[in-house]
Amino acid sequence: MARRYDSRTTIFSPEGRLYQIEYAMEAISHAGTVLGVLAKDGVVLAAEKKVTGKLLDLSSAKDGGYGGSGEKIYLLNSNVIGGVAGLTADANSLVNYARTAAQRHLLQYNEDIPVELLAQRLCDMKQGYTQFGGLRPFGVSLLYAGYDPHYQFQLYHSDPSGNYSGWKATCIGANNGTAQSLLKQEYKDDILVKDAIGLVLRTMSKTMDSTTLNSEKLEFAVLTLDPETKRPNAKIYRPAEIDALLLSEGLTKQDDDTEMKAT
């Protein structure tokens, strides 16, 4: 007899597990790394882009916009940035849902949606996809970097099951175990954004599968508070700004081809 609990999202195994959720989480563990660090005065997000190539048209990245292809880091609301690991198509659907939920809250209450409430909205939807027949779980995990006046800066992580949790520093995607151990060693509770940027970039340089560390392989974002308006300021870095940041941190790596040409 076939193990129906292995293929159905709504049937528990004899051990009380939903295998489709575990399969989705395993798929995410092979996706590009996304790393977040919570600082006293902001939140830093970085992500490894998997879809790269010399034939990709990245002209929009040079002219403006938020960092070219927008494969991994998205602006969910003026006070929340999201980083995604997993199936990009699933992520696009969840990002659109999150943006709609945020705008609906703004229209109804005339204020930005609290970060945890936005995470809850998405998690309620994700959990629904584990409960009804004929649906599969979303194959994507998200990091939410946000700010609201009550709880200040926050960093949340949610997975395909609909669970979410708050973090000081965390990593999702490939090599997340290595990144977590590095963050445990170096993270301090009183860290500032300028130090968090260095910590994030150093950790990414040690955990990324790629031999190169440049704007083609990296997306980067910082959420801070504007000192004058006291409003959250979400900055998603453009490629030239990422390269300048890596140069300032002394972390620029070159392709093997580039190194051979130079010699």
C-alpha positions in Angstrom: 0.0 0.0 0.0 1.3 3.4 -0.9 2.4 5.8 1.8 -0.3 8.4 1.2 1.0 10.6 4.0 4.2 11.0 2.0 2.5 12.7 -0.9 -0.5 14.5 0.7 -0.1 17.7 2.6 -3.1 17.0 4.9 -2.2 13.5 6.2 0.1 13.0 9.2 2.7 10.2 9.1 2.6 7.6 12.0 5.3 9.7 13.7 3.0 12.8 13.5 5.0 14.5 10.8 3.9 16.3 7.6 6.5 15.2 5.1 5.5 17.8 2.4 6.5 20.6 4.9 9.8 18.9 5.5 10.5 18.5 1.8 9.8 22.2 1.3 12.2 23.1 4.1 14.8 20.8 2.6 14.5 22.6 -0.7 15.0 25.9 1.0 18.2 24.6 2.6 19.7 24.4 -0.9 18.6 27.9 -1.9 20.8 31.0 -1.9 21.9 32.2 1.5 19.9 35.0 3.2 21.4 36.5 6.3 19.9 39.1 8.8 21.5 40.9 11.8 19.5 43.1 14.2 21.5 46.1 15.5 20.6 48.7 18.1 20.0 51.4 15.4 18.8 49.3 12.5 18.6 45.9 10.7 21.0 44.6 8.0 20.0 42.0 5.3 22.2 40.3 2.7 21.4 37.6 0.2 23.2 35.5 -2.3 21.8 35.7 -5.9 21.8 32.3 -7.7 20.6 33.5 -11.1 23.6 35.2 -12.6 25.2 35.3 -16.1 26.9 37.5 -18.5 23.9 37.6 -20.8 21.4 38.9 -18.2 20.2 42.4 -18.9 20.9 44.4 -15.8 20.6 47.8 -17.4 17.7 48.7 -15.0 20.1 48.2 -12.1 22.4 50.9 -13.4 19.6 53.4 -14.2 17.8 53.1 -10.9 15.5 50.8 -9.0 16.4 48.5 -6.2 19.4 46.5 -7.2 18.7 45.0 -10.5 16.8 41.7 -10.8 15.3 41.9 -7.3 15.6 38.1 -6.9 16.1 37.9 -3.2 15.4 41.2 -1.3 12.1 43.1 -1.6 10.6 46.2 -0.1 7.4 44.9 1.5 6.3 48.3 3.0 8.0 51.6 3.9 9.0 50.0 7.3 9.7 46.4 6.3 12.2 44.7 4.0 11.9 41.0 3.2 14.6 38.5 2.2 13.5 35.2 0.6 15.2 31.8 0.2 13.6 29.1 -1.9 11.4 29.1 -5.0 11.4 32.7 -6.3 8.0 32.2 -8.0 6.4 31.3 -4.7 8.2 34.2 -3.1 6.7 36.6 -5.7 3.2 35.5 -4.7 3.9 36.0 -1.0 5.6 39.3 -1.5 2.5 40.6 -3.5 0.2 39.3 -0.7 2.4 41.0 2.0 2.4 44.3 0.1 -1.4 44.2 -0.2 -1.8 43.4 3.5 0.5 46.3 4.4 -1.4 48.8 2.2 -4.8 47.5 3.5 -3.6 48.2 7.1 -2.4 51.6 6.1 -5.7 52.5 4.5 -7.7 51.2 7.4 -5.7 52.6 10.4 -3.6 55.3 8.7 -0.3 53.9 10.1 2.3 51.4 8.9 1.6 47.8 9.7 3.5 46.4 12.8 6.3 44.1 11.7 5.0 41.1 13.7 1.5 41.5 12.4 2.7 41.4 8.8 4.6 38.2 9.6 1.5 36.8 11.2 -0.6 37.6 8.1 1.8 35.7 5.8 2.1 32.8 8.2 -1.7 32.4 8.4 -1.7 32.1 4.7 1.2 29.7 4.6 -0.4 27.5 7.3 -3.6 27.4 5.3 -1.7 25.7 2.5 -0.7 22.8 4.8 -4.3 22.3 5.9 -6.4 21.8 2.7 -6.2 19.0 0.1 -5.0 19.8 -3.4 -2.5 22.5 -2.2 1.2 22.2 -1.6 3.1 24.3 0.9 4.9 27.5 -0.3 8.6 26.4 -0.9 10.0 29.6 0.5 11.2 31.0 3.9 11.3 34.7 4.6 13.3 37.1 6.8 11.4 40.2 7.8 13.6 43.2 8.8 11.3 46.0 10.1 10.6 48.8 12.4 7.5 50.0 14.3 7.3 52.6 17.1 6.3 50.1 19.8 8.9 47.4 19.5 11.5 49.4 17.5 13.7 47.4 15.2 12.9 43.7 14.7 14.0 40.7 12.7 11.6 37.7 12.1 11.9 34.4 10.2 9.0 32.4 8.9 9.1 28.9 7.2 6.6 26.9 5.0 4.8 25.5 8.0 3.5 28.9 9.0 5.8 29.1 12.1 7.6 32.4 12.8 10.2 33.5 15.3 12.1 36.6 16.3 15.9 36.7 16.0 18.9 38.9 16.9 20.8 37.3 14.0 19.9 34.4 11.7 20.5 32.8 8.4 18.3 30.8 6.0 19.3 28.9 2.8 22.5 27.0 2.0 25.2 26.8 4.6 23.0 28.3 7.2 24.5 26.1 9.9 28.0 27.5 9.3 26.6 31.1 9.2 24.7 30.5 12.5 27.9 29.3 14.3 29.9 32.3 13.0 27.1 34.7 14.1 27.0 33.1 17.6 30.7 33.8 18.0 30.7 37.4 16.8 27.3 38.9 17.5 27.0 41.3 20.4 23.8 42.7 21.8 25.0 46.3 21.6 26.1 46.1 18.0 25.6 49.1 15.7 24.6 49.1 12.0 28.1 50.1 10.8 29.5 47.1 12.7 26.6 44.8 11.7 27.3 45.6 8.0 30.9 44.3 8.4 29.7 41.2 10.3 27.1 40.4 7.6 29.6 40.8 4.7 32.3 38.8 6.5 29.9 36.0 7.3 28.6 36.0 3.7 32.1 35.8 2.3 32.8 32.6 4.3 29.5 30.9 3.6 28.7 31.6 0.0 29.2 28.8 -2.5 30.6 31.3 -5.0 34.3 32.1 -5.3 33.4 35.7 -6.1 31.9 38.3 -3.8 30.6 41.2 -5.9 27.3 42.9 -6.8 26.5 40.2 -9.4 26.2 37.6 -6.6 25.1 39.7 -3.7 22.0 41.7 -2.7 22.2 44.0 0.3 19.8 46.2 2.3 19.8 48.2 5.5 16.8 49.6 7.5 17.6 52.6 9.7 15.7 55.5 11.4 15.9 58.9 9.8 17.3 61.2 12.6 15.2 64.2 11.5 11.8 62.7 10.6 12.1 59.7 13.0 10.7 57.6 10.2 12.1 54.2 9.0 14.5 54.5 6.1 14.7 51.4 3.9 17.8 51.3 1.6 18.2 48.5 -0.9 21.7 48.9 -2.3 22.4 49.2 -6.0 25.2 47.2 -7.6 27.7 50.0 -7.7 27.0 50.7 -4.0 27.5 47.0 -3.1 30.9 46.9 -4.9 31.9 50.1 -3.1 30.8 48.6 0.3 32.8 45.4 -0.4 35.9 47.4 -1.3 35.6 49.5 1.9 35.5 46.3 3.9 38.4 44.7 2.0 36.2 41.7 0.9 36.3 42.1 -2.9 37.0 38.7 -4.5 37.8 38.2 -8.2 36.8 35.5 -10.7 39.5 33.0 -11.6 39.2 34.2 -15.2 39.9 37.8 -14.1 42.9 36.7 -12.0 44.4 34.7 -14.9 44.0 37.8 -17.2 45.8 40.0 -14.7 48.8 37.6 -14.5 
